[in-house]
């Protein structure tokens, strides 16, 4: 059976690369009707960050990436925590020492620094000199005065097969004697990973290509125990638009930032799937069931993938368009509350919110776009677009806006036909193109020079609000625009 694991370290917010790794593990397991194990690798206690752990769990649940095994918590599977499994790592470390494949080392930090500095001065790699390798020091993995080190083979090569890249070999002379248990009695990453992958019967290991140099150490450890080595898949690196390694300078990289920006989980899942995997055709929009059905190792690339922020926004807009107006309203409401556009005692109806959603749906690439594009549906314009003012707010326009406002106020029916006829008849009366009236009305009503259909927008805003805003804009023109 296929058994995979996602094993994040809670030392920082989950990067899109980490989440992409989790996703590929999950898709592969679901495609093969296998099992997903979530394992939190929290053995680096100095860098452990509870907020990072919360963000990891949030990101997985947000994307809908579930798992199948773990300690039961309230009827649900919780993740495995390596910090709760120390007795297991201590047992295996003792076993290796007893077999003569590992040893206790009591070298001080000062001695280790001295040895490494001397090697650097000679132009050699700063490695441990194996001083304690044959001393037969008697200790225990829980002893704070010693560490446990693996006796790495001194000669020859260690090889592994990557399912994407083929055979890869490492010279054993380039490896240090790996520390297995630190002086704080916690295992190192390399040791805990190998022990857990064996005990959890992991069949396939998906991880970023940056972990490939350490894979040789894992193979040495698997061989030291005589354990079967899982199949390894090292995923391509993710680059920024400038083809440098993706980092914060390119923009948001933590999954939580994309959530805050208003990216839908379905869009992010779809986008990350195509970041290193190809369906072998031009299809770009998939639902998750289709992705699971088509996902396989043959579609995974070995070359780096470019994180295209514009493509993600486009893809997100496609998913936004699939929502019903009421679904979009539900997604937008938390932002409205955050921006103080909605309050508990507001009398804004659900019908009004749904009409706003419907008219704005085609214009949103992410939910937060609403803050700049749709504020006028909730607040009077506090200022007017500068380019729009320069083009459309001439002194003579103030009287025209006042005249249209009066005609609007006199309308018996506030519908699209009545509003449009009023505007076009007045423009014709002045011998002007309708745009000379339409653009100033839009700017006066919304503060923006572009937006959704003007007449539909005015209907939603309502007669009283539109008339009030137009008169306010006329007064602003008279006070601020000189002949």
GITAPE-V375118 format. One record per backbone hydrogen bond with DSSP energy under -1.0 kcal/mol. CO is the residue of the C=O (numbers start at 1). NH is the residue of the N-H. Records with the same first field share a line. If there is no record, write none. Layout:
BEGIN
CO: NH  NH
END
This chain:
BEGIN
2: 35
3: 203  204
4: 37
6: 39
8: 41
9: 11
10: 49
14: 255
15: 19
16: 20
17: 21
18: 22
19: 23
20: 24
21: 25
22: 26
23: 27
24: 28
25: 29
26: 30
27: 31
28: 32
29: 34
30: 33
35: 4
36: 68
37: 6
38: 80
40: 42  82
43: 45
49: 53
50: 54
51: 55
52: 56
53: 57
54: 58
55: 59
56: 60
57: 61
58: 62
59: 63
60: 65
64: 66
71: 78
73: 76
76: 73
80: 40
81: 84
82: 85
85: 88  89
86: 90
87: 91
88: 92
89: 93
90: 94
91: 95
92: 96
93: 97
94: 98
95: 99
96: 101
97: 100
101: 151
103: 149
105: 147
108: 112
109: 113
110: 114
111: 115
112: 116
113: 117
114: 118
115: 119
116: 120
117: 121
118: 122
119: 124
120: 123
125: 127
130: 133
132: 135
140: 143
143: 146
147: 105
148: 180  181
149: 103
150: 152
156: 172
158: 170
160: 168
162: 166
166: 162
168: 160
170: 158
171: 174
172: 175
176: 178
178: 150
180: 188
181: 148
182: 185
186: 182
188: 192
189: 193
190: 194
191: 195
192: 196
193: 197
194: 198
195: 199
196: 200
197: 202
198: 201
203: 231
205: 233
207: 235
208: 211
209: 212
212: 215
214: 218
215: 219
216: 220
217: 221
218: 222
219: 223
220: 224
221: 225
222: 226  227
231: 205
232: 163
233: 207
235: 209
237: 305
238: 246
239: 307
240: 243
244: 240
247: 250
248: 251
253: 16
254: 257  258
255: 259
256: 260
257: 261
258: 263
259: 262
261: 368
262: 367
264: 268
265: 269
266: 270
267: 271
268: 272
269: 273
270: 274
272: 275
274: 276
276: 301
287: 291
288: 292
289: 293
290: 294
291: 295
296: 299
297: 300
299: 278
305: 239
306: 308
308: 312
309: 313
310: 314
311: 315
312: 316
313: 317
314: 318
315: 319
316: 320
317: 321
320: 323
324: 328
325: 329
326: 330
327: 331
328: 332
329: 333
332: 336
333: 337
334: 338
335: 339
336: 341  342
337: 340
343: 346
349: 353
350: 354
351: 355
352: 356
353: 357
354: 358
355: 359
356: 360
357: 361
360: 363
366: 369
367: 370
368: 371
369: 373
370: 374
374: 377
375: 378  379
385: 389
386: 390
387: 391
388: 392
389: 393
394: 397
395: 398
396: 400
397: 401
398: 402
399: 403
400: 404
401: 405
402: 406
403: 407
404: 408
405: 409
406: 410
408: 411
413: 415
415: 419
416: 420
417: 421
418: 422
419: 423
420: 424
421: 425
422: 426
423: 427
424: 428
425: 429
426: 430
427: 432
433: 436
434: 437  438
435: 439
437: 441
438: 442
439: 443
440: 444
441: 445
442: 446
443: 447
447: 385
453: 457
454: 458
455: 459
456: 460
457: 461
458: 462
462: 466
463: 467
464: 468
465: 469
466: 470
467: 471
468: 472
469: 473
470: 474
471: 475
472: 476
473: 477
474: 478
475: 479
476: 480
477: 481
END
